[in-house]
Amino acid sequence: MTGRTAPLRELDRRTAGGVDVALLWNRLDNSVIVSVSNTRGMHLQFGTEPGTARDAFNHPYPYAAAQGLRCEDVFLAA
């Protein structure tokens, strides 16, 4: 064992309605990532500013859409 730790640290996680949302911090570059996945195996990740991380975690779809990610194609389609 080298004593290294994983670069990503989970700060928070929640699951509701088959959707799992995680808030991750990258200790190497101090970035914050929101990771969203569902029970069908669909997944998306996007970065957010530390000052808006909690809001992005609580409302990931509007934040992802603001970055040009089309969440409805991945998560809301039947």
C-alpha positions as CSV (number, residue, x, y, z in Angstrom):
1,M,0.0,0.0,0.0
2,T,1.4,3.4,-1.0
3,G,-0.5,5.6,1.3
4,R,-2.2,7.4,-1.5
5,T,-5.8,8.4,-1.2
6,A,-8.4,8.5,-4.0
7,P,-8.6,11.9,-5.6
8,L,-12.4,12.0,-5.4
9,R,-14.2,12.4,-2.0
10,E,-17.9,12.0,-1.7
11,L,-19.4,14.9,0.2
12,D,-23.0,14.0,-0.1
13,R,-25.4,11.5,-1.7
14,R,-29.1,11.1,-2.1
15,T,-31.4,8.7,-3.9
16,A,-35.1,9.3,-4.9
17,G,-37.3,7.9,-7.6
18,G,-34.6,5.7,-9.0
19,V,-32.2,8.6,-9.4
20,D,-28.9,8.7,-7.5
21,V,-27.2,12.1,-7.1
22,A,-23.7,12.4,-5.6
23,L,-21.6,15.5,-4.8
24,L,-17.9,14.8,-5.2
25,W,-14.8,16.9,-4.5
26,N,-11.6,16.3,-6.4
27,R,-8.8,17.0,-3.9
28,L,-6.1,17.2,-6.7
29,D,-7.6,20.3,-8.4
30,N,-10.2,21.4,-5.8
31,S,-13.0,21.0,-8.3
32,V,-16.6,19.9,-7.4
33,I,-18.5,17.4,-9.5
34,V,-22.2,16.5,-9.5
35,S,-22.8,12.9,-10.6
36,V,-26.3,11.7,-11.6
37,S,-27.3,8.1,-12.5
38,N,-30.5,6.2,-12.7
39,T,-31.7,2.6,-12.4
40,R,-31.5,2.1,-16.2
41,G,-27.8,2.6,-16.1
42,M,-27.8,6.2,-17.5
43,H,-25.2,8.5,-16.1
44,L,-24.0,12.1,-16.4
45,Q,-21.5,14.2,-14.6
46,F,-20.8,17.9,-14.6
47,G,-18.6,20.3,-12.8
48,T,-19.9,23.2,-10.7
49,E,-18.4,26.1,-8.8
50,P,-17.8,25.5,-5.1
51,G,-20.1,28.3,-4.2
52,T,-23.0,26.8,-6.1
53,A,-22.3,23.1,-5.4
54,R,-25.0,22.6,-2.9
55,D,-27.7,24.1,-5.1
56,A,-26.4,22.1,-8.1
57,F,-26.6,18.9,-6.0
58,N,-30.1,19.7,-5.0
59,H,-31.2,20.7,-8.5
60,P,-28.9,18.9,-10.9
61,Y,-31.1,19.1,-14.0
62,P,-31.2,22.9,-14.4
63,Y,-27.4,23.2,-13.7
64,A,-26.6,20.4,-16.2
65,A,-28.9,22.1,-18.8
66,A,-27.1,25.4,-18.2
67,Q,-23.9,23.6,-19.3
68,G,-25.5,22.4,-22.4
69,L,-26.2,18.8,-21.2
70,R,-29.6,17.5,-22.4
71,C,-30.8,15.7,-19.3
72,E,-34.2,15.1,-20.6
73,D,-32.8,12.8,-23.4
74,V,-31.0,10.7,-20.8
75,F,-33.3,10.7,-17.8
76,L,-36.8,11.8,-18.7
77,A,-37.4,9.8,-21.9
78,A,-39.7,6.8,-21.6
